[in-house]
Structure formats: structure tokens, C-alpha cells
Amino acid sequence: MPEHVQTVYGSNILESELAPLQPYVLVTMEMPWQVCKQRFSTIPPAHIARVNSLDVEKLDAVYEGLPDNVNIVGLGGGTALDSAKYFAYRRQRRPLLIPSITSSNGPFTDFISIRKNGGSFGFKVDGYPKKIVVDYDLIRLANPRYNRAGYGDLLYIQTTLNDWRIAGADSTEQPVDPSIEQRLISIMDSAFANAEEIGAGTDQGIRLLMEHTQESSGLYIDYPQYPISAGSEHLFAWNLELVTGKELIHGEMVSLGVVISSFLQRKYVKDSRYRELRQALDTAGVLYHPDEIGVGWDEIQQTLLTVEEYNQRVRKFHSVFGKTAWTPALFEELREYVVLRSPDVV
Ligand SMILES: [Zn+2]
């Protein structure tokens, strides 16, 4: 992993990491602050900068209110940590980033994902230094559902790789690079083997999930020429959000996308690992079943019918959806697998 990203892991390490940074500003959102504030009582922030969006105009307004000569500390998920990265960059400071949940690669990437007028306005600062503190006890303060969703989001690696294998064989995408493929497979092997540990939120499980998230985002940052940052599972999740207009948990939507995509991919690749994927989600206790996450089969069907149009308009990925002809028979087969949880399909 690049040396400019320093990650420290441990139990109850937060206070000793904060002490040398005083005075500091804490960039956070309401929910992580309410859940975690007890942990900031001995080394309190000089100022709390509350953010609620990555819109650059809103962020700049918050930035104007920051005191001078302070360190920048971020606490929360993707929005809070990207805001902290942005403020630290403007101040030319090295941010301390404290994930309150495991379900985001935000702390690790060099990309600062801010927005303007609803569109992406992000930028990448190669090699910008940052320190990340993963305090197991702090992360366990969050509802375990979020950390489990983070595990589901990690499983994108398999369905994204499957898409690449299919497109590589069709020559719509460059062929799969065997060394990258091997690294992706080894992350997946470990993710499968440790599903129970990660789902239980043990120290070791949290660490594995964070390390694998860091490793996978390191790969797509180092190899931007390969289609490994997201695939059909994320297309499904992004379009499901558009079609339903519901506020769903990202990692749970992706998990449902993983189940659906891997099921479709099994017809085109030798081993899409679809059985292992669903088993791993079940073992870790990730919510992904439509009834559990609050989406109807009609919404799923509508999402799938429009996903390729969405893809061509917005993302232009080569995914299994580009090869899929939606017939009533296929929808019925999929519904049995996804909704009725039929145990096995050939
Ligand atoms: Zn994701």
C-alpha cells in the first residue's frame, strides 16, 4: 500500500491518536457524532464542523467558519471523511480520518469525492498524506447492520471480475490480466473464509474487512485501465436507487446486485461463484433479501429492465446486463432464486 496512507488498528487507541493533534476541528455528521461523542470527552475538539452533503458550495460555507491553526480530524462514513479530506487539502494539512463504520473506501483513496450542482466535481490528489485510525471499539458502537453491509459491498470484487472475464472473452474489453485476477481471487477467498468473523464484528473481522477494502481500492487506483472499480452489482444498486427513489443502504443494494449478477453470470463464466457469494452473505448476516431491505419484486424488475439504458447513459461498463435478454421465463427463474431463495440452480 502507498506510504502516504498510514493506517493504525487497535482497541481504545483513539484518545492517544487525538492528543498530539490538539487543537483540532472535528468534521462529522449528526449520526456518527451522536453515536461516538462519548469517546471525544477526554480530548475534545476545539470546534465541530457538521456537514451533511458533499456539495462544494455547502462545504465551502462550512470551511469559512473553521478556526485558524487547527488540525483536521474526520469522523464518520464517506461523506464526513471526504469533507475532512477536502478541508485538510485546502489547509495543506494531513488529516486524521476515523471511520465510524467499515462500509466505505473513502478514507483510503486519493480521490476527494465532492460534488457541484448534483454532479461529480471530485478530484484526485496523488500521494496526499493521510492517517487513518481504526478503533475497533468505536466501530462497534455503530449498528452492526452497517458493518455487515460493508462486507456485502466488498463482494463486488467477484461480480466485477466476472463481468471482466465475460467482456474479455467477447473482446469488448481487454483480456483479464492474470496477475490482477489472482490478487482479486485471493481477496475473495479470504472474504469467503472469514464471513462469520467479519459478520460478528470481532477485532480480527473488522481489521480484515478494512484491509481488504483498502487493498481492493488500491488495485483500482493503481490500475485505472482495468474495469475493476465496479461492475454489474453496482449498476444494479445505482439504478435501483434511481428507480425507487428510496433511501436504501448502499452495501445492501450492492449485495442484492451481487446475488442477481452472479446468478446471471453463471451462464457465461466457468465459475461465477454464485453459490459461495449468497452463502457468504447469509453467514455474515448481511441484509439483502428484498423483503428485508424494503424493495418489491416489481421494483427489481423495473430496475433490471432499465439498467442497461442507465449504464449506456451514465457509466458505459461492459457487464452481464449487456448480454441479457429479459424474458418472462428469465424473470421467473430469477425470482425463484432471489425471492423464494430456491436453494440451488444449475
Ligand atoms: Zn459500493
Residues whose N, C-alpha, C, O or C-beta is under 5 A from the ligand:
A	BS01	ZN	D153
